[in-house]
């Protein structure tokens, strides 16, 4: 197993207040698989993903419980010096906010070259050639010229392409992609997704975080749906898109545009995700759920087997 997360709990501490953002998250990912981690903003998807290479700022973030095993090694117990050798080379991260992730003081080319030379014993010329190759592969025109630019001199879409190149250029075993194509146009999005698909087939795994269910349907082999800091459904992608079981999963798909919904009004999910400091008692989705029963507001449901998948709802449709 390439990645195994067991009973992960994450909390944030600020001004004497403790906020439990992620509680009891468990999932696994093997080579050749793409796990789509989906849900609305504020559900804990990015916090979960960034805890894997320990990139959450601490303080205020703290993993209070759980295990994160990557290729047989517990990353949470690993010395930081050893973890830095894994970041970038074996675990690649594509961040959502490229402008805040790239150094504003350095040109694009040298930033990419630094990633390569930190992990591989290559010459400056070889590192530069690899950097320019990857800028071209993610659709940046005139890579040699663009490599001389500072991040603020590029458009948001180009900045995101640079982040994608930075995350993929060492062909890592695990790719953590947090909304990797948000700032890209449809044509380039298709090209980048195709590139990412080719790379993950080379004996690697991918954790894909996105709000775009269309992207998930194209990329993912498995799905994990998060709501209010918990996973509410896990399934193989084909089974999930064929028949989602949890009421929240059903609501997400009903809100997704498709050929079948053309000309029709999409269904919106009423209310909003509760803040991490104010999760409701019982089922955390009960106040937005169209099929909730009285006991849903009292008893927290467990994530239980339901056929070939896991569902956090005792009344899920079979």
N, C-alpha and C positions, 0 to 999 in steps of 0.2 A: 504494500500500500504506500503510495507516494505521500499522501497527507492524511492525517487522522486527528480530528479535534474532538475532545471528549469533555462534556460538562463545563463548558467555558462560561465564566462569569466575569464581567467587566463593570467597573464602577468609576465614576468621576467625583473627585472631591474638590470643592471650592468654597471658600468663606465658611468653613465649618459644616457645610452641607454635603451629604453623600447622595449621589444619584446613581441608581443601578440601571445601567443602560442595556446590558446584555446578560441574560440569565439562562443557564443550562443548555447552551447551544452545542450540539454534537453533529458532526457529519464527516464523511471521508471522501477522498478523491484519489483515483488511481491514474496511472499513465494512460494517455489516449482518451481520457474523459474530459468533458467540459461541464462544470457544475455552474448553472445559472442561479445566482442568489438574487431573488427579486422581492419587491415590496416597496411601499411608499417611502418617501423621505422621513427620517426619524425612527426607522424600524430597527436600526443597529447593524445594517449591512456593512457599511464602511468600517465601523469600529471593530467588527468581527474580523474583517479581512486584514486590516492594518495591525491587528494583534499578532498575526502569524509571524511576520518578520520583526515584530516588536517596534513598530514605527509610531505607535501612539505616544504623544507627549506625556511624560511621567515626571512630576505631577502635571496635570490633574488626574490622568487616567491611571488605572491600576487593575491588573488581572488578579482577581482575588481567589479564583478557583479554576481548576481544569488543567488539561494537558493538550499540548500542540506538538504532535510528532510529525517531522518531515524526514522522509527517507530513513526512518528508524531512529532519528535523533530528537530529543525533547528540546525544542527551541526555547521554551520558557526558562529552562535551567542552564542553557548554554552561555558560557562567558561571552561578553560583548565582542571581544577580539576575534573569537571564532565565528560569531554570527556575522560579522562584517565581511568575512570571506565568502559567506553563502549569499548574502544580499547582492543582487545584481548578476552574479555568476550562475547561481542555482535557483534563486528566486527572483524573478523579474517583476517589477511593479510599474503599472501604467496608471499614473495619478489622474484624477478628474480635473483638478485645477492646475493647468500647466503653468500659468503665469507665476503662481506662488511656489511652484516646485522647481522651476529653473532658476539658476542664479542670474540676477539682473546685471551683475558686474562682469560677466564673462560671455564671450561669443559662443554661438551654438556649437560650432565645430570642436573647439577645445573641450567643451563639456562632455560631448560624446566620446572624444578620444580619451579623456580621463577615465571614464568607466571601463574602457577596453584595457588600458594600461595598468589599472589597479588590479586586474584579475588575470591578465595574460602577458607573458614575457615577449612582447612584440616591439618592433621599432616604432618611432613616431610616424614614419612614412606609412607603415602597414596599418597603424591605428587610424590614421587619417583616411586611408583608402577604404577601410571598413566603414568608417563613419559616413563618408560620402555615398558609399553603396547603399547604406540603409536609409539615408535621407531620400535617395531616389526611389527606393522600394516602397516608401510610404507616401509617395506622390508629390514630393517637394520639387518644383522645377528649378533647374540650374543649381544643383546641390553645392557646387564649389563656391558659388557666390553667396548663397544663403548661409553657408557655414561660417561666413565672416560677420554675420549679423548678430546683434544683441537681441534677446527675447522680445523687448518692447518694439523692435523694428518689424516684427512679424505679426500677421493677423492671428486672431484667436485660433482659427482652424489650423494654421501652420504651426503654431506653438504646440497644439495637441498632437500633430503629426510627429514633431520632434520628441515628445514624451513617449509616443508609441515606439519610435525607433530606439530610444534609450532603453525601454523595457524589453525589447526583443533582440537587440543586436548581439547579445552573447548567447542566444538560443537557450534560455534557462530551462530547467526541468519543470518548474512551476511558474506559471504566469498569473499574477493577480491583476486583473484589469477592472478598474473602478470607473465605470461610465466611459469607456475608451473612445467612443465615436460620437460623443455628444456634440462637439463643435464642428463636425465634418458634414459636408453636403452629401446627398444621397449616393452620388456616383462614387466619390472617394470612400464613403463608408463601406460600400460593397467591396471595393478593392482591398481595403484594410482588413475587413472581416475574412475575405478569402485568404489573405496572407497569414492571418492569425490561425485560421483553420489548418493551413498547410504546416505551420510550425508545430502546432500541438500534436499533429499526427506523428511527428518525429519523436515518439516516446516521451512526450511531456504531458502535463496536465494543466488545466486552466480553471481558475475561479473567476467567473465573469459576473460583475455587479452592474446592473442596469435597470432603468425604469422602462426601457423599450422592449415590450414583449415580442415585437417583431424580430429584434436582434436575437433575443433568447431562443425563439423558435428556429432561427437559422443556425445557431451556434451550439446550443446546449445538448448534451446527451442525458443530463440529469438536472432536476430542478429542486431547489430548496426555497420555500416561501417563508419570509420573515415578517412578523408583525409584533410591534411593541416589545422588542428585545428577545423574542422567542421564535423558534421555527414552528410553523403551524402545519406544514405539509412537505414531505419529501417523496419524490417519485422519479421514475424514468421519464424523459421528456415526452416521448410518444404517448405514454399513458396519461400524462398530465394534460397535454393539450387535447387529447381525445375526450377525457372526462375528469376534470378537476373535482375533488371531493370536499375540501374544506370550504365553508361559505365565503371566506375571504378570497381564496383562490378563484372561486367561481365569479365573484364580483370583479376581480382584476381582469379576467378574460372578457367578461361582458362589457367592460369599459374600453376594450381594445378595438380600434378601427380595423375592419377587414372588408373583403369583397362582399361578404354576406350582409354587412351592416351599411353598405352604401345607400345613401338616401334616407337612412333611419336615424333616429335620435339615440345616441349612445346612453347607456345606463351609468349614472354617477353613483359613487359610494357616498352615502350621507355621512356627515360628521368629519372628524379628522383623527389622525393617529394621536393617542394620548401622550403627553410629555413623559419623559423617563422618570420624572419625580412624582408622577401622579397616575401610575398604572391602576386601573380599576380592579376591584376584587373579582374573584371568579375568572371566567374567560375574559381575556383582555379585548376581545372583539365583540362582546355581547351587546354593547350599546349601539353598535352599527349593524348588527347581524339581522337579516330579514327573517331568520328562522329560529331566533333565540327563544329559549324556554325559561321559566322562572328560576330553575336551579342553575342556569348558566351564570347568573350574577353572583352566585354564592360559592360554587365549587370550581377550583382551577382544574381544567382538563389536562390529562397526561397525553404525551405524544405516544400513540399506540399503533401497533400494526393494523393495517386495514388492507387485506389482500397483499399485494406486492409492494405497498408503500406505507409510509407513516403519516398519521393525521392526528392533529390535536383538537378533536371534536368527537364526543360520544354520539352525536346525531348526524355525522357526516353521511351523505348519500352514498350508498354502496353501488 
